[in-house]
């Protein structure tokens, strides 16, 4: 009996323990439910909404780029695109093959499409082809039954009205690459494009704008059910440049297929009015995307279409540099306005012969006539008296040997040598003969067309440190430039020589003169050799330029300004392996004066 009672007590105790455990677990569950549903309600409501709501970025319109008269240099235009949605076709490759029968797809395009399809979910539309014409859209729609998964979408694409004529200054946009810094969620949007060169890259963040948001209700698979909310983004900022589209087009057209660069500045403000590197690429093609073969063709073109010659090309300045040597001599007192040298066509230094470009010589020359006739012997002797260090000092005061820094990428600094530079570079002493050839802008000296334009503006301004800018100076706004501490009388002597270059018979640019309502051009010509002429060739007769292969012909250079009595415009022109820089400069300056006289800004 006692045994049965003991068993009963054990069972009761076990039942009580089990019941207590069950009650405790029930309390835990109740407490947990209360905690989740009351204390954590807001948190889990948000998570639930995130499962139900998909937030997507909306790409804002890119900012417009204008010239100084509100002419559009970069804008947006309607863009019809063919897109593929993977989930809407049973066989992506079969759809692409059918599409190629209607419209060609390059190997690179097809690779890019497949790469994008792998990176994104099956319901995300992937661009197949953009910038479709109405005819192409109609063709795709007509063949829609054979193109499952292909849809037509409408967006905006970048367009450059001046095309190649402003390519190197405006630049272009292209798809975000793996190497681009992902500092903005917009850069993760499939097909988004950013500035890759020129002003487009310089002002990328301002032009890009800020993305908007679109809240969409989606199902468990992420498919869109309906739009809940839409907040438009902030369009990119408007950029207003100092460029004049009329002069930019004129400058490019004047090259007529020649290779080179032309830059025009406003002498008083430093505003860049023209910035040409010719020939150039069509930025509209690069924005749309080019194949590997097309890219190789652009890179291998003998005219270096992708190189911005205005800032990346480094050239011997030739006789344009005689302006610097003349001022160095006048400022240091080694020559004066009355100093004369006799040019017999050549001079000796030790056992070396240095030739003037005019074989029979120029006779007696003072500094004004030496500039007018570009006499090499006069400047050989001036450089010999000065020495390279004094020449280098004056050159640097005019902006040579360092970047002008206008913001564009790949600008070169050029080179102004001196005795210290040569010792560092070659562990050799400077030779007198090297000073002589530096006196005519050859030897180690290298400059860019932008530096030459800066020098021309500083001379024309009366010796102020004019600095170029792409920013348009607004009415009432002023830029104050530091005085270069050059004697006015010395500047006037050099400017007189530059005016005689163009306007007095015998001047090296006399054929490019003009007289527009009493306004004339002044300047200095330059020719630089790209090959060495041997003594044997000199004795037998120097080969004519037109008989040489293009890449061995001399460069033609010119710096100038106008009007002669109250300079407003300064210009530098370079033609690679050709002739005619003074003619281009003259026509461009004349066009600017005519526009001032008659044409009003575009409203």
C-alpha distance (Angstrom), angle and dihedral (degrees) to the residues before:
residue distance angle dihedral
X1 . . .
X2 3.79 . .
X3 3.81 88.2 .
X4 3.82 90.5 55.7
X5 3.81 90.6 48.3
X6 3.81 90.8 51.0
X7 3.80 90.7 51.2
X8 3.79 90.5 50.0
X9 3.81 91.5 51.7
X10 3.82 91.1 50.1
X11 3.77 91.3 51.0
X12 3.80 91.5 48.2
X13 3.78 91.7 48.8
X14 3.80 91.3 49.0
X15 3.80 91.1 48.4
X16 3.80 90.1 49.7
X17 3.84 91.6 49.6
X18 3.82 91.8 46.8
X19 3.79 91.3 47.0
X20 3.77 91.1 48.2
X21 3.79 89.6 50.2
X22 3.78 91.8 48.8
X23 3.79 90.5 48.0
X24 3.80 91.0 49.4
X25 3.82 91.3 50.2
X26 3.79 89.4 48.4
X27 3.79 89.9 52.6
X28 3.83 90.3 49.6
X29 3.81 90.8 50.7
X30 3.79 92.2 46.7
X31 3.79 91.4 48.0
X32 3.82 91.6 47.1
X33 3.79 92.0 49.1
X34 3.78 90.3 48.2
X35 3.82 90.7 48.3
X36 3.82 93.7 49.4
X37 3.79 96.5 41.8
X38 3.78 98.9 41.3
X39 3.78 112.0 21.3
X40 3.84 95.9 32.4
X41 3.82 97.2 33.7
X42 3.81 95.9 112.2
X43 3.77 93.8 48.4
X44 3.79 95.7 51.5
X45 3.77 93.0 41.5
X46 3.80 87.2 58.8
X47 3.80 91.7 48.5
X48 3.77 90.7 49.1
X49 3.77 90.7 50.9
X50 3.80 90.0 50.2
X51 3.77 89.2 55.1
X52 3.77 89.1 51.4
X53 3.84 101.2 35.3
X54 3.80 125.6 59.9
X55 3.82 116.9 -161.4
X56 3.80 115.6 -154.3
X57 3.79 132.6 -174.5
X58 3.78 118.9 -116.1
X59 3.81 115.8 -146.9
X60 3.84 112.1 -128.2
X61 3.83 122.5 -139.5
X62 3.80 111.1 -90.3
X63 3.80 116.7 -111.9
X64 3.81 119.0 -95.9
X65 3.82 120.6 -116.8
X66 3.81 115.9 -142.7
X67 3.78 135.8 -174.0
X68 3.82 121.6 -127.5
X69 3.82 91.6 -81.3
X70 3.83 96.7 47.8
X71 3.80 93.8 -98.6
X72 3.82 108.3 150.0
X73 3.80 114.3 -115.0
X74 3.81 95.9 171.6
X75 3.79 124.6 17.6
X76 3.81 142.8 151.9
X77 3.76 126.1 -102.3
X78 3.78 137.0 -173.9
X79 3.78 110.8 -78.6
X80 3.80 123.9 -164.7
X81 3.79 112.1 -159.4
X82 3.78 134.2 -170.7
X83 3.83 109.1 -135.6
X84 3.79 131.9 -174.0
X85 3.81 124.2 -144.8
X86 3.80 107.8 -160.8
X87 3.81 96.2 -155.2
X88 3.80 90.6 58.0
X89 3.80 94.4 61.8
X90 3.78 130.3 56.5
X91 3.80 92.2 -148.9
X92 3.84 119.7 30.4
X93 3.80 93.8 -173.0
X94 3.78 92.1 51.3
X95 3.82 90.0 51.7
X96 3.82 91.4 49.2
X97 3.80 91.1 48.7
X98 3.81 89.9 51.8
X99 3.81 90.0 47.8
X100 3.81 91.2 52.5
X101 3.80 90.2 57.8
X102 3.80 88.4 60.5
X103 3.81 99.6 35.4
X104 3.82 127.3 11.9
X105 3.77 120.8 -111.6
X106 3.78 120.2 -164.6
X107 3.79 121.9 -133.0
X108 3.81 89.6 -109.1
X109 3.80 91.9 51.7
X110 3.78 92.2 50.8
X111 3.81 91.4 49.1
X112 3.78 90.7 50.4
X113 3.83 92.0 49.6
X114 3.81 92.6 51.5
X115 3.80 91.2 46.4
X116 3.81 91.2 52.4
X117 3.81 91.4 46.8
X118 3.80 90.6 55.3
X119 3.81 92.8 48.2
X120 3.83 96.0 50.0
X121 3.81 135.1 53.9
X122 3.77 119.2 -95.9
X123 3.80 95.7 -104.0
X124 3.86 94.3 54.0
X125 3.84 112.1 101.3
X126 3.82 112.9 -122.9
X127 3.79 122.3 -156.7
X128 3.79 114.6 -111.3
X129 3.82 101.2 169.5
X130 3.80 132.6 -4.6
X131 3.81 138.3 -165.1
X132 3.79 92.1 42.1
X133 3.79 119.8 179.4
X134 3.81 122.3 -130.2
X135 3.79 88.5 -103.6
X136 3.81 91.9 53.1
X137 3.81 91.8 47.4
X138 3.81 90.1 50.6
X139 3.80 90.5 48.9
X140 3.80 91.9 53.2
X141 3.81 92.5 46.4
X142 3.80 90.7 49.2
X143 3.81 90.2 54.4
X144 3.82 95.0 41.2
X145 3.84 94.4 120.6
X146 3.82 88.6 61.8
X147 3.82 93.5 45.5
X148 3.83 107.8 63.5
X149 3.81 110.4 -177.4
X150 3.83 94.9 22.2
X151 3.81 115.4 119.9
X152 3.82 133.3 172.0
X153 3.80 117.0 -122.7
X154 3.81 129.6 -174.8
X155 3.80 122.6 -141.3
X156 3.80 142.4 134.1
X157 3.79 129.3 -78.8
X158 3.79 131.2 -171.6
X159 3.78 117.5 -100.6
X160 3.82 130.5 -170.8
X161 3.82 112.2 -157.1
X162 3.84 94.4 -164.8
X163 3.80 93.1 47.3
X164 3.80 113.0 -172.6
X165 3.82 92.2 -1.3
X166 3.80 91.3 78.2
X167 3.80 100.0 19.6
X168 3.79 99.3 117.9
X169 3.77 95.3 47.7
X170 3.84 100.6 39.4
X171 3.81 96.0 34.6
X172 3.81 122.0 -169.5
X173 3.80 143.6 -97.6
X174 3.77 127.3 -116.5
X175 3.79 140.8 168.3
X176 3.79 119.9 -62.8
X177 3.80 110.3 -95.5
X178 3.79 130.0 -152.0
X179 3.81 89.2 -104.6
X180 3.80 94.9 56.6
X181 3.80 116.6 102.9
X182 3.81 108.4 -107.6
X183 3.82 97.0 -142.3
X184 3.80 96.1 142.0
X185 3.84 131.2 48.5
X186 3.82 87.6 -131.0
X187 3.80 88.8 71.2
X188 3.80 89.1 66.3
X189 3.82 92.9 58.6
X190 3.85 109.3 109.2
X191 3.81 110.8 -106.5
X192 3.83 95.2 10.3
X193 3.81 113.0 151.0
X194 3.79 131.7 -150.8
X195 3.79 136.4 -172.8
X196 3.78 112.6 -78.7
X197 3.81 101.9 176.9
X198 3.80 144.8 6.0
X199 3.79 123.0 5.0
X200 3.82 89.6 -19.3
X201 3.80 89.1 65.0
X202 3.82 96.7 35.1
X203 3.83 92.4 57.0
X204 3.81 96.8 28.7
X205 3.80 98.3 131.8
X206 3.80 93.5 46.6
X207 3.81 93.2 46.1
X208 3.81 93.5 45.4
X209 3.78 96.8 64.1
X210 3.81 123.3 -165.9
X211 3.77 125.7 -62.0
X212 3.79 123.9 -115.0
X213 3.80 128.6 -140.6
X214 3.76 133.8 -119.1
X215 3.81 120.1 -167.8
X216 3.79 113.4 -154.1
X217 3.78 131.5 -177.2
X218 3.80 109.2 -127.7
X219 3.77 134.9 -177.4
X220 3.79 127.5 -124.6
X221 3.82 90.2 -78.4
X222 3.80 93.4 52.5
X223 3.79 94.2 -108.4
X224 3.82 115.7 147.4
X225 3.79 115.4 -105.2
X226 3.83 101.1 171.1
X227 3.81 144.0 -26.1
X228 3.82 114.4 -99.4
X229 3.80 103.0 176.8
X230 3.79 138.5 -3.5
X231 3.83 126.2 -163.3
X232 3.77 114.1 -176.9
X233 3.79 118.5 -135.6
X234 3.80 127.6 -119.9
X235 3.84 112.0 -93.6
X236 3.79 117.7 -124.1
X237 3.78 118.5 -90.0
X238 3.78 123.3 -91.6
X239 3.81 111.5 -109.8
X240 3.80 117.9 -153.9
X241 3.80 115.3 -164.3
X242 3.79 133.0 -163.3
X243 3.82 90.6 -123.2
X244 3.80 120.8 116.3
X245 3.82 108.0 -142.3
X246 3.81 91.8 -155.8
X247 3.81 93.0 55.6
X248 3.81 91.8 40.0
X249 3.81 91.4 57.0
X250 3.81 91.7 43.3
X251 3.80 92.7 51.4
X252 3.81 93.4 49.6
X253 3.80 93.6 46.6
X254 3.82 91.3 51.3
X255 3.81 90.5 65.8
X256 3.81 89.8 65.6
X257 3.79 93.4 -163.9
X258 3.80 96.5 -37.5
X259 3.78 120.0 129.7
X260 3.79 120.9 -117.0
X261 3.79 147.1 73.8
X262 3.80 139.9 -84.1
X263 3.81 127.9 -166.6
X264 3.80 127.5 -179.6
X265 3.81 123.6 -169.4
X266 3.77 134.8 -170.6
X267 3.81 101.6 -117.4
X268 3.81 93.8 -148.5
X269 3.81 99.8 47.3
X270 3.81 105.8 19.3
X271 3.82 90.4 -124.7
X272 3.80 112.8 159.0
X273 3.81 107.1 -126.3
X274 3.80 99.1 174.0
X275 3.78 128.6 20.1
X276 3.80 111.3 175.9
X277 3.78 132.7 170.5
X278 3.79 110.9 178.9
X279 2.91 138.6 -121.6
X280 3.78 98.0 19.1
X281 3.80 141.9 174.2
X282 3.79 126.1 -98.1
X283 3.83 105.7 -105.3
X284 3.82 90.2 -159.3
X285 3.81 89.3 66.2
X286 3.81 93.4 49.3
X287 3.80 90.7 48.4
X288 3.79 89.8 55.1
X289 3.80 91.2 45.1
X290 3.78 131.3 -106.5
X291 3.77 131.1 -134.6
X292 3.81 123.8 -109.1
X293 3.79 89.5 -103.5
X294 3.80 92.3 51.7
X295 3.80 91.0 47.7
X296 3.82 91.4 50.8
X297 3.79 89.7 49.6
X298 3.81 90.7 53.2
X299 3.80 91.4 48.3
X300 3.79 95.1 47.3
X301 3.82 97.3 45.9
X302 3.82 109.3 125.4
X303 3.81 90.6 -133.2
X304 3.85 91.1 58.8
X305 3.79 94.5 -126.4
X306 3.81 93.2 -174.8
X307 3.82 95.2 51.4
X308 3.80 116.5 94.2
X309 3.80 96.2 -137.6
X310 3.81 92.3 -173.7
X311 3.82 92.0 70.7
X312 3.82 106.8 4.9
X313 3.80 98.7 46.1
X314 3.81 113.1 89.2
X315 3.80 116.6 -160.7
X316 3.77 140.3 167.3
X317 3.80 104.2 -100.7
X318 3.80 92.7 -140.3
X319 3.78 116.7 -168.2
X320 3.82 93.6 -12.4
X321 3.82 83.3 78.0
X322 3.81 90.0 63.5
X323 3.82 86.6 82.8
X324 3.82 88.4 65.0
X325 3.82 93.0 45.1
X326 3.81 91.5 48.6
X327 3.81 91.9 52.1
X328 3.82 91.9 44.8
X329 3.81 89.8 53.0
X330 3.81 93.9 46.1
X331 3.81 94.1 45.5
X332 3.82 93.3 47.2
X333 3.81 93.6 44.4
X334 3.80 96.1 -121.9
X335 3.81 88.2 120.7
X336 3.80 134.0 17.6
X337 3.78 135.8 -169.6
X338 3.81 89.8 -84.7
X339 3.83 97.8 46.0
X340 3.78 112.2 120.5
X341 3.79 134.0 -165.3
X342 3.77 128.9 -173.4
X343 3.79 116.0 -126.2
X344 3.79 114.2 -157.5
X345 3.80 93.0 169.0
X346 3.80 94.8 -93.6
X347 3.80 143.5 32.4
X348 3.79 134.7 -158.9
X349 3.78 128.0 -127.4
X350 3.78 109.2 -178.9
X351 3.78 104.7 -48.1
X352 3.81 94.0 -26.7
X353 3.81 124.0 100.8
X354 3.79 119.7 -146.0
X355 3.79 115.4 -162.0
X356 3.79 132.7 -150.2
X357 3.79 116.5 -136.5
X358 3.81 87.2 -116.8
X359 3.80 103.6 67.3
X360 3.82 96.1 -157.6
X361 3.80 91.6 47.4
X362 3.80 134.6 -123.8
X363 3.78 100.6 -102.4
X364 3.82 118.5 -138.3
X365 3.81 114.0 3.5
X366 3.79 134.2 -175.0
X367 3.81 120.6 -166.0
X368 3.82 95.2 -91.4
X369 3.81 93.2 49.1
X370 3.81 91.1 41.5
X371 3.80 89.3 57.4
X372 3.80 91.9 43.7
X373 3.81 93.4 52.2
X374 3.83 95.0 28.5
X375 3.80 91.5 -127.9
X376 3.80 110.1 -166.2
X377 3.82 95.8 -162.6
X378 3.81 92.9 58.6
X379 3.80 91.0 53.6
X380 3.81 93.6 42.1
X381 3.80 87.7 59.0
X382 3.81 93.4 42.5
X383 3.82 91.0 51.8
X384 3.80 91.1 47.1
X385 3.81 90.6 55.1
X386 3.81 94.0 44.1
X387 3.78 101.7 43.5
X388 3.78 123.8 -144.1
X389 3.82 97.5 -81.9
X390 3.81 94.7 61.8
X391 3.81 90.7 45.0
X392 3.83 89.9 49.7
X393 3.81 91.3 49.6
X394 3.81 92.4 54.4
X395 3.82 92.0 44.2
X396 3.79 91.6 54.6
X397 3.80 90.7 50.4
X398 3.79 86.9 59.8
X399 3.80 92.6 52.1
X400 3.80 101.9 -96.4
X401 3.79 122.6 138.7
X402 3.81 97.0 33.1
X403 3.79 138.2 65.0
X404 3.77 117.0 -84.7
X405 3.83 86.2 -146.4
X406 3.81 105.7 -145.8
X407 3.81 91.4 159.3
X408 3.81 101.7 -101.0
X409 3.78 117.5 124.8
X410 3.81 126.6 -111.6
X411 3.80 95.0 30.4
X412 3.80 111.9 161.6
X413 3.79 125.0 -141.8
X414 3.79 98.2 -143.8
X415 3.80 118.9 -146.7
X416 3.79 135.1 -89.1
X417 3.82 108.2 -177.0
X418 3.78 127.9 -152.8
X419 3.80 136.2 168.0
X420 3.81 93.5 -83.6
X421 3.82 92.4 49.0
X422 3.80 92.4 52.7
X423 3.77 92.7 49.3
X424 3.81 91.6 49.8
X425 3.79 92.6 45.1
X426 3.80 102.4 40.5
X427 3.81 106.0 7.1
X428 3.80 86.2 -122.9
X429 3.80 133.8 121.2
X430 3.78 121.6 -110.4
X431 3.80 114.6 -99.8
X432 3.81 126.5 -141.8
X433 3.77 91.1 -126.5
X434 3.80 89.0 59.5
X435 3.80 89.2 57.1
X436 3.80 90.0 53.4
X437 3.79 95.5 54.6
X438 3.82 90.1 42.7
X439 3.82 86.2 58.0
X440 3.81 89.3 67.7
X441 3.81 94.8 42.2
X442 3.78 99.3 -100.1
X443 3.80 135.3 105.7
X444 3.79 115.6 56.8
X445 3.82 95.6 -12.6
X446 3.81 115.3 116.4
X447 3.79 128.3 178.6
X448 3.79 139.0 171.0
X449 3.83 124.7 -127.9
X450 3.82 88.7 -114.1
X451 3.81 90.1 57.1
X452 3.81 90.0 49.6
X453 3.82 90.7 51.7
X454 3.81 89.4 49.4
X455 3.80 90.5 52.6
X456 3.80 91.2 49.2
X457 3.81 90.9 51.3
X458 3.81 92.5 48.9
X459 3.81 92.0 51.7
X460 3.82 92.6 44.4
X461 3.82 92.3 48.2
X462 3.79 91.5 58.8
X463 3.79 95.9 -103.1
X464 3.81 105.5 -42.4
X465 3.82 122.1 142.8
X466 3.80 94.9 -112.6
X467 3.82 110.6 -172.0
X468 3.82 120.9 -161.9
X469 3.80 121.3 -121.4
X470 3.81 138.3 177.3
X471 3.80 91.1 -148.6
X472 3.78 114.9 105.9
X473 3.79 110.7 -123.7
X474 3.79 107.2 -131.3
X475 3.83 122.8 -135.2
X476 3.79 109.8 -79.1
X477 3.81 92.0 18.0
X478 3.80 118.6 117.7
X479 3.78 136.2 -164.1
X480 3.78 113.6 -150.6
X481 3.80 116.6 -151.3
X482 3.77 126.8 -162.0
X483 3.81 118.0 -113.6
X484 3.82 112.2 -111.9
X485 3.81 94.2 -138.9
X486 3.81 94.0 -119.9
X487 3.79 120.1 146.1
X488 3.79 111.2 -104.2
X489 3.80 91.5 -138.7
X490 3.81 90.9 57.7
X491 3.78 92.4 48.2
X492 3.80 90.3 50.8
X493 3.82 91.0 52.4
X494 3.80 91.1 53.0
X495 3.82 93.1 43.7
X496 3.81 89.2 51.2
X497 3.79 89.2 54.4
X498 3.82 90.6 49.0
X499 3.81 91.2 50.7
X500 3.81 90.7 50.0
X501 3.83 89.4 51.8
X502 3.80 87.9 68.0
X503 3.78 107.3 23.1
X504 3.83 107.6 37.5
X505 3.83 123.1 71.5
X506 3.78 110.1 -101.5
X507 3.81 92.5 33.0
X508 3.79 112.1 132.7
X509 3.83 91.9 -121.1
X510 3.81 98.0 36.5
X511 3.81 90.1 120.5
X512 3.81 90.6 61.3
X513 3.81 97.3 53.8
X514 3.79 123.7 125.3
X515 3.78 136.8 -179.4
X516 3.80 113.0 -153.1
X517 3.78 111.0 177.1
X518 3.79 88.7 -31.8
X519 3.81 93.1 -48.7
X520 3.81 116.2 126.9
X521 3.79 139.2 -179.0
X522 3.80 127.5 -116.9
X523 3.78 126.2 -167.3
X524 3.78 152.1 124.9
X525 3.77 128.7 -101.7
X526 3.77 126.5 -142.6
X527 3.78 137.3 -170.3
X528 3.79 121.8 -172.3
X529 3.76 127.4 -166.4
X530 3.78 119.2 -133.8
X531 3.81 94.0 -170.4
X532 3.79 134.8 45.5
X533 3.80 117.5 -107.0
X534 3.80 109.0 -142.7
X535 3.81 125.0 -141.9
X536 3.78 88.8 -115.2
X537 3.81 90.4 57.4
X538 3.81 91.1 47.9
X539 3.81 90.3 53.3
X540 3.79 94.7 46.8
X541 3.81 95.0 39.1
X542 3.80 129.7 -79.2
X543 3.81 111.8 -94.4
X544 3.81 112.6 -108.4
X545 3.79 116.1 -110.7
X546 3.78 93.6 -121.2
X547 3.81 89.8 56.1
X548 3.80 93.0 56.9
X549 3.81 126.4 84.5
X550 3.83 109.8 -95.2
X551 3.81 95.7 -106.6
X552 3.83 92.3 55.6
X553 3.81 96.0 52.9
X554 3.80 121.7 106.0
X555 3.79 123.8 -96.9
X556 3.80 119.5 -117.0
X557 3.82 119.6 -141.5
X558 3.78 137.5 178.5
X559 3.79 135.8 177.8
X560 3.77 119.9 -170.8
X561 3.77 150.4 143.2
X562 3.81 141.8 -149.7
X563 2.96 149.9 -113.6
X564 3.80 93.7 34.4
X565 3.83 96.6 -144.3
X566 3.82 99.4 40.2
X567 3.82 108.8 18.4
X568 3.79 117.4 -146.7
X569 3.79 103.1 157.1
X570 3.81 130.6 45.7
X571 3.78 123.3 -170.9
X572 3.79 141.6 -174.2
X573 3.79 123.0 -165.9
X574 3.80 129.4 -175.1
X575 3.79 126.2 -174.8
X576 3.79 114.9 -169.3
X577 3.80 114.3 -135.0
X578 3.78 92.8 -14.8
X579 3.78 148.0 78.6
X580 3.78 136.8 -106.9
X581 3.82 108.4 66.9
X582 3.86 92.3 135.2
X583 3.81 91.1 51.3
X584 3.81 92.7 51.5
X585 3.80 91.3 47.1
X586 3.81 92.1 48.4
X587 3.80 93.9 49.7
X588 3.79 91.9 46.4
X589 3.81 94.3 49.6
X590 3.80 90.5 45.7
X591 3.81 90.2 52.0
X592 3.80 90.4 52.3
X593 3.81 91.6 51.3
X594 3.81 91.6 47.9
X595 3.80 91.5 50.5
X596 3.80 89.5 50.9
X597 3.79 90.3 51.2
X598 3.79 99.9 46.2
X599 3.78 120.1 2.9
X600 3.76 122.3 81.4
X601 3.82 121.5 -149.4
X602 3.79 116.5 -87.3
X603 3.81 110.0 -98.2
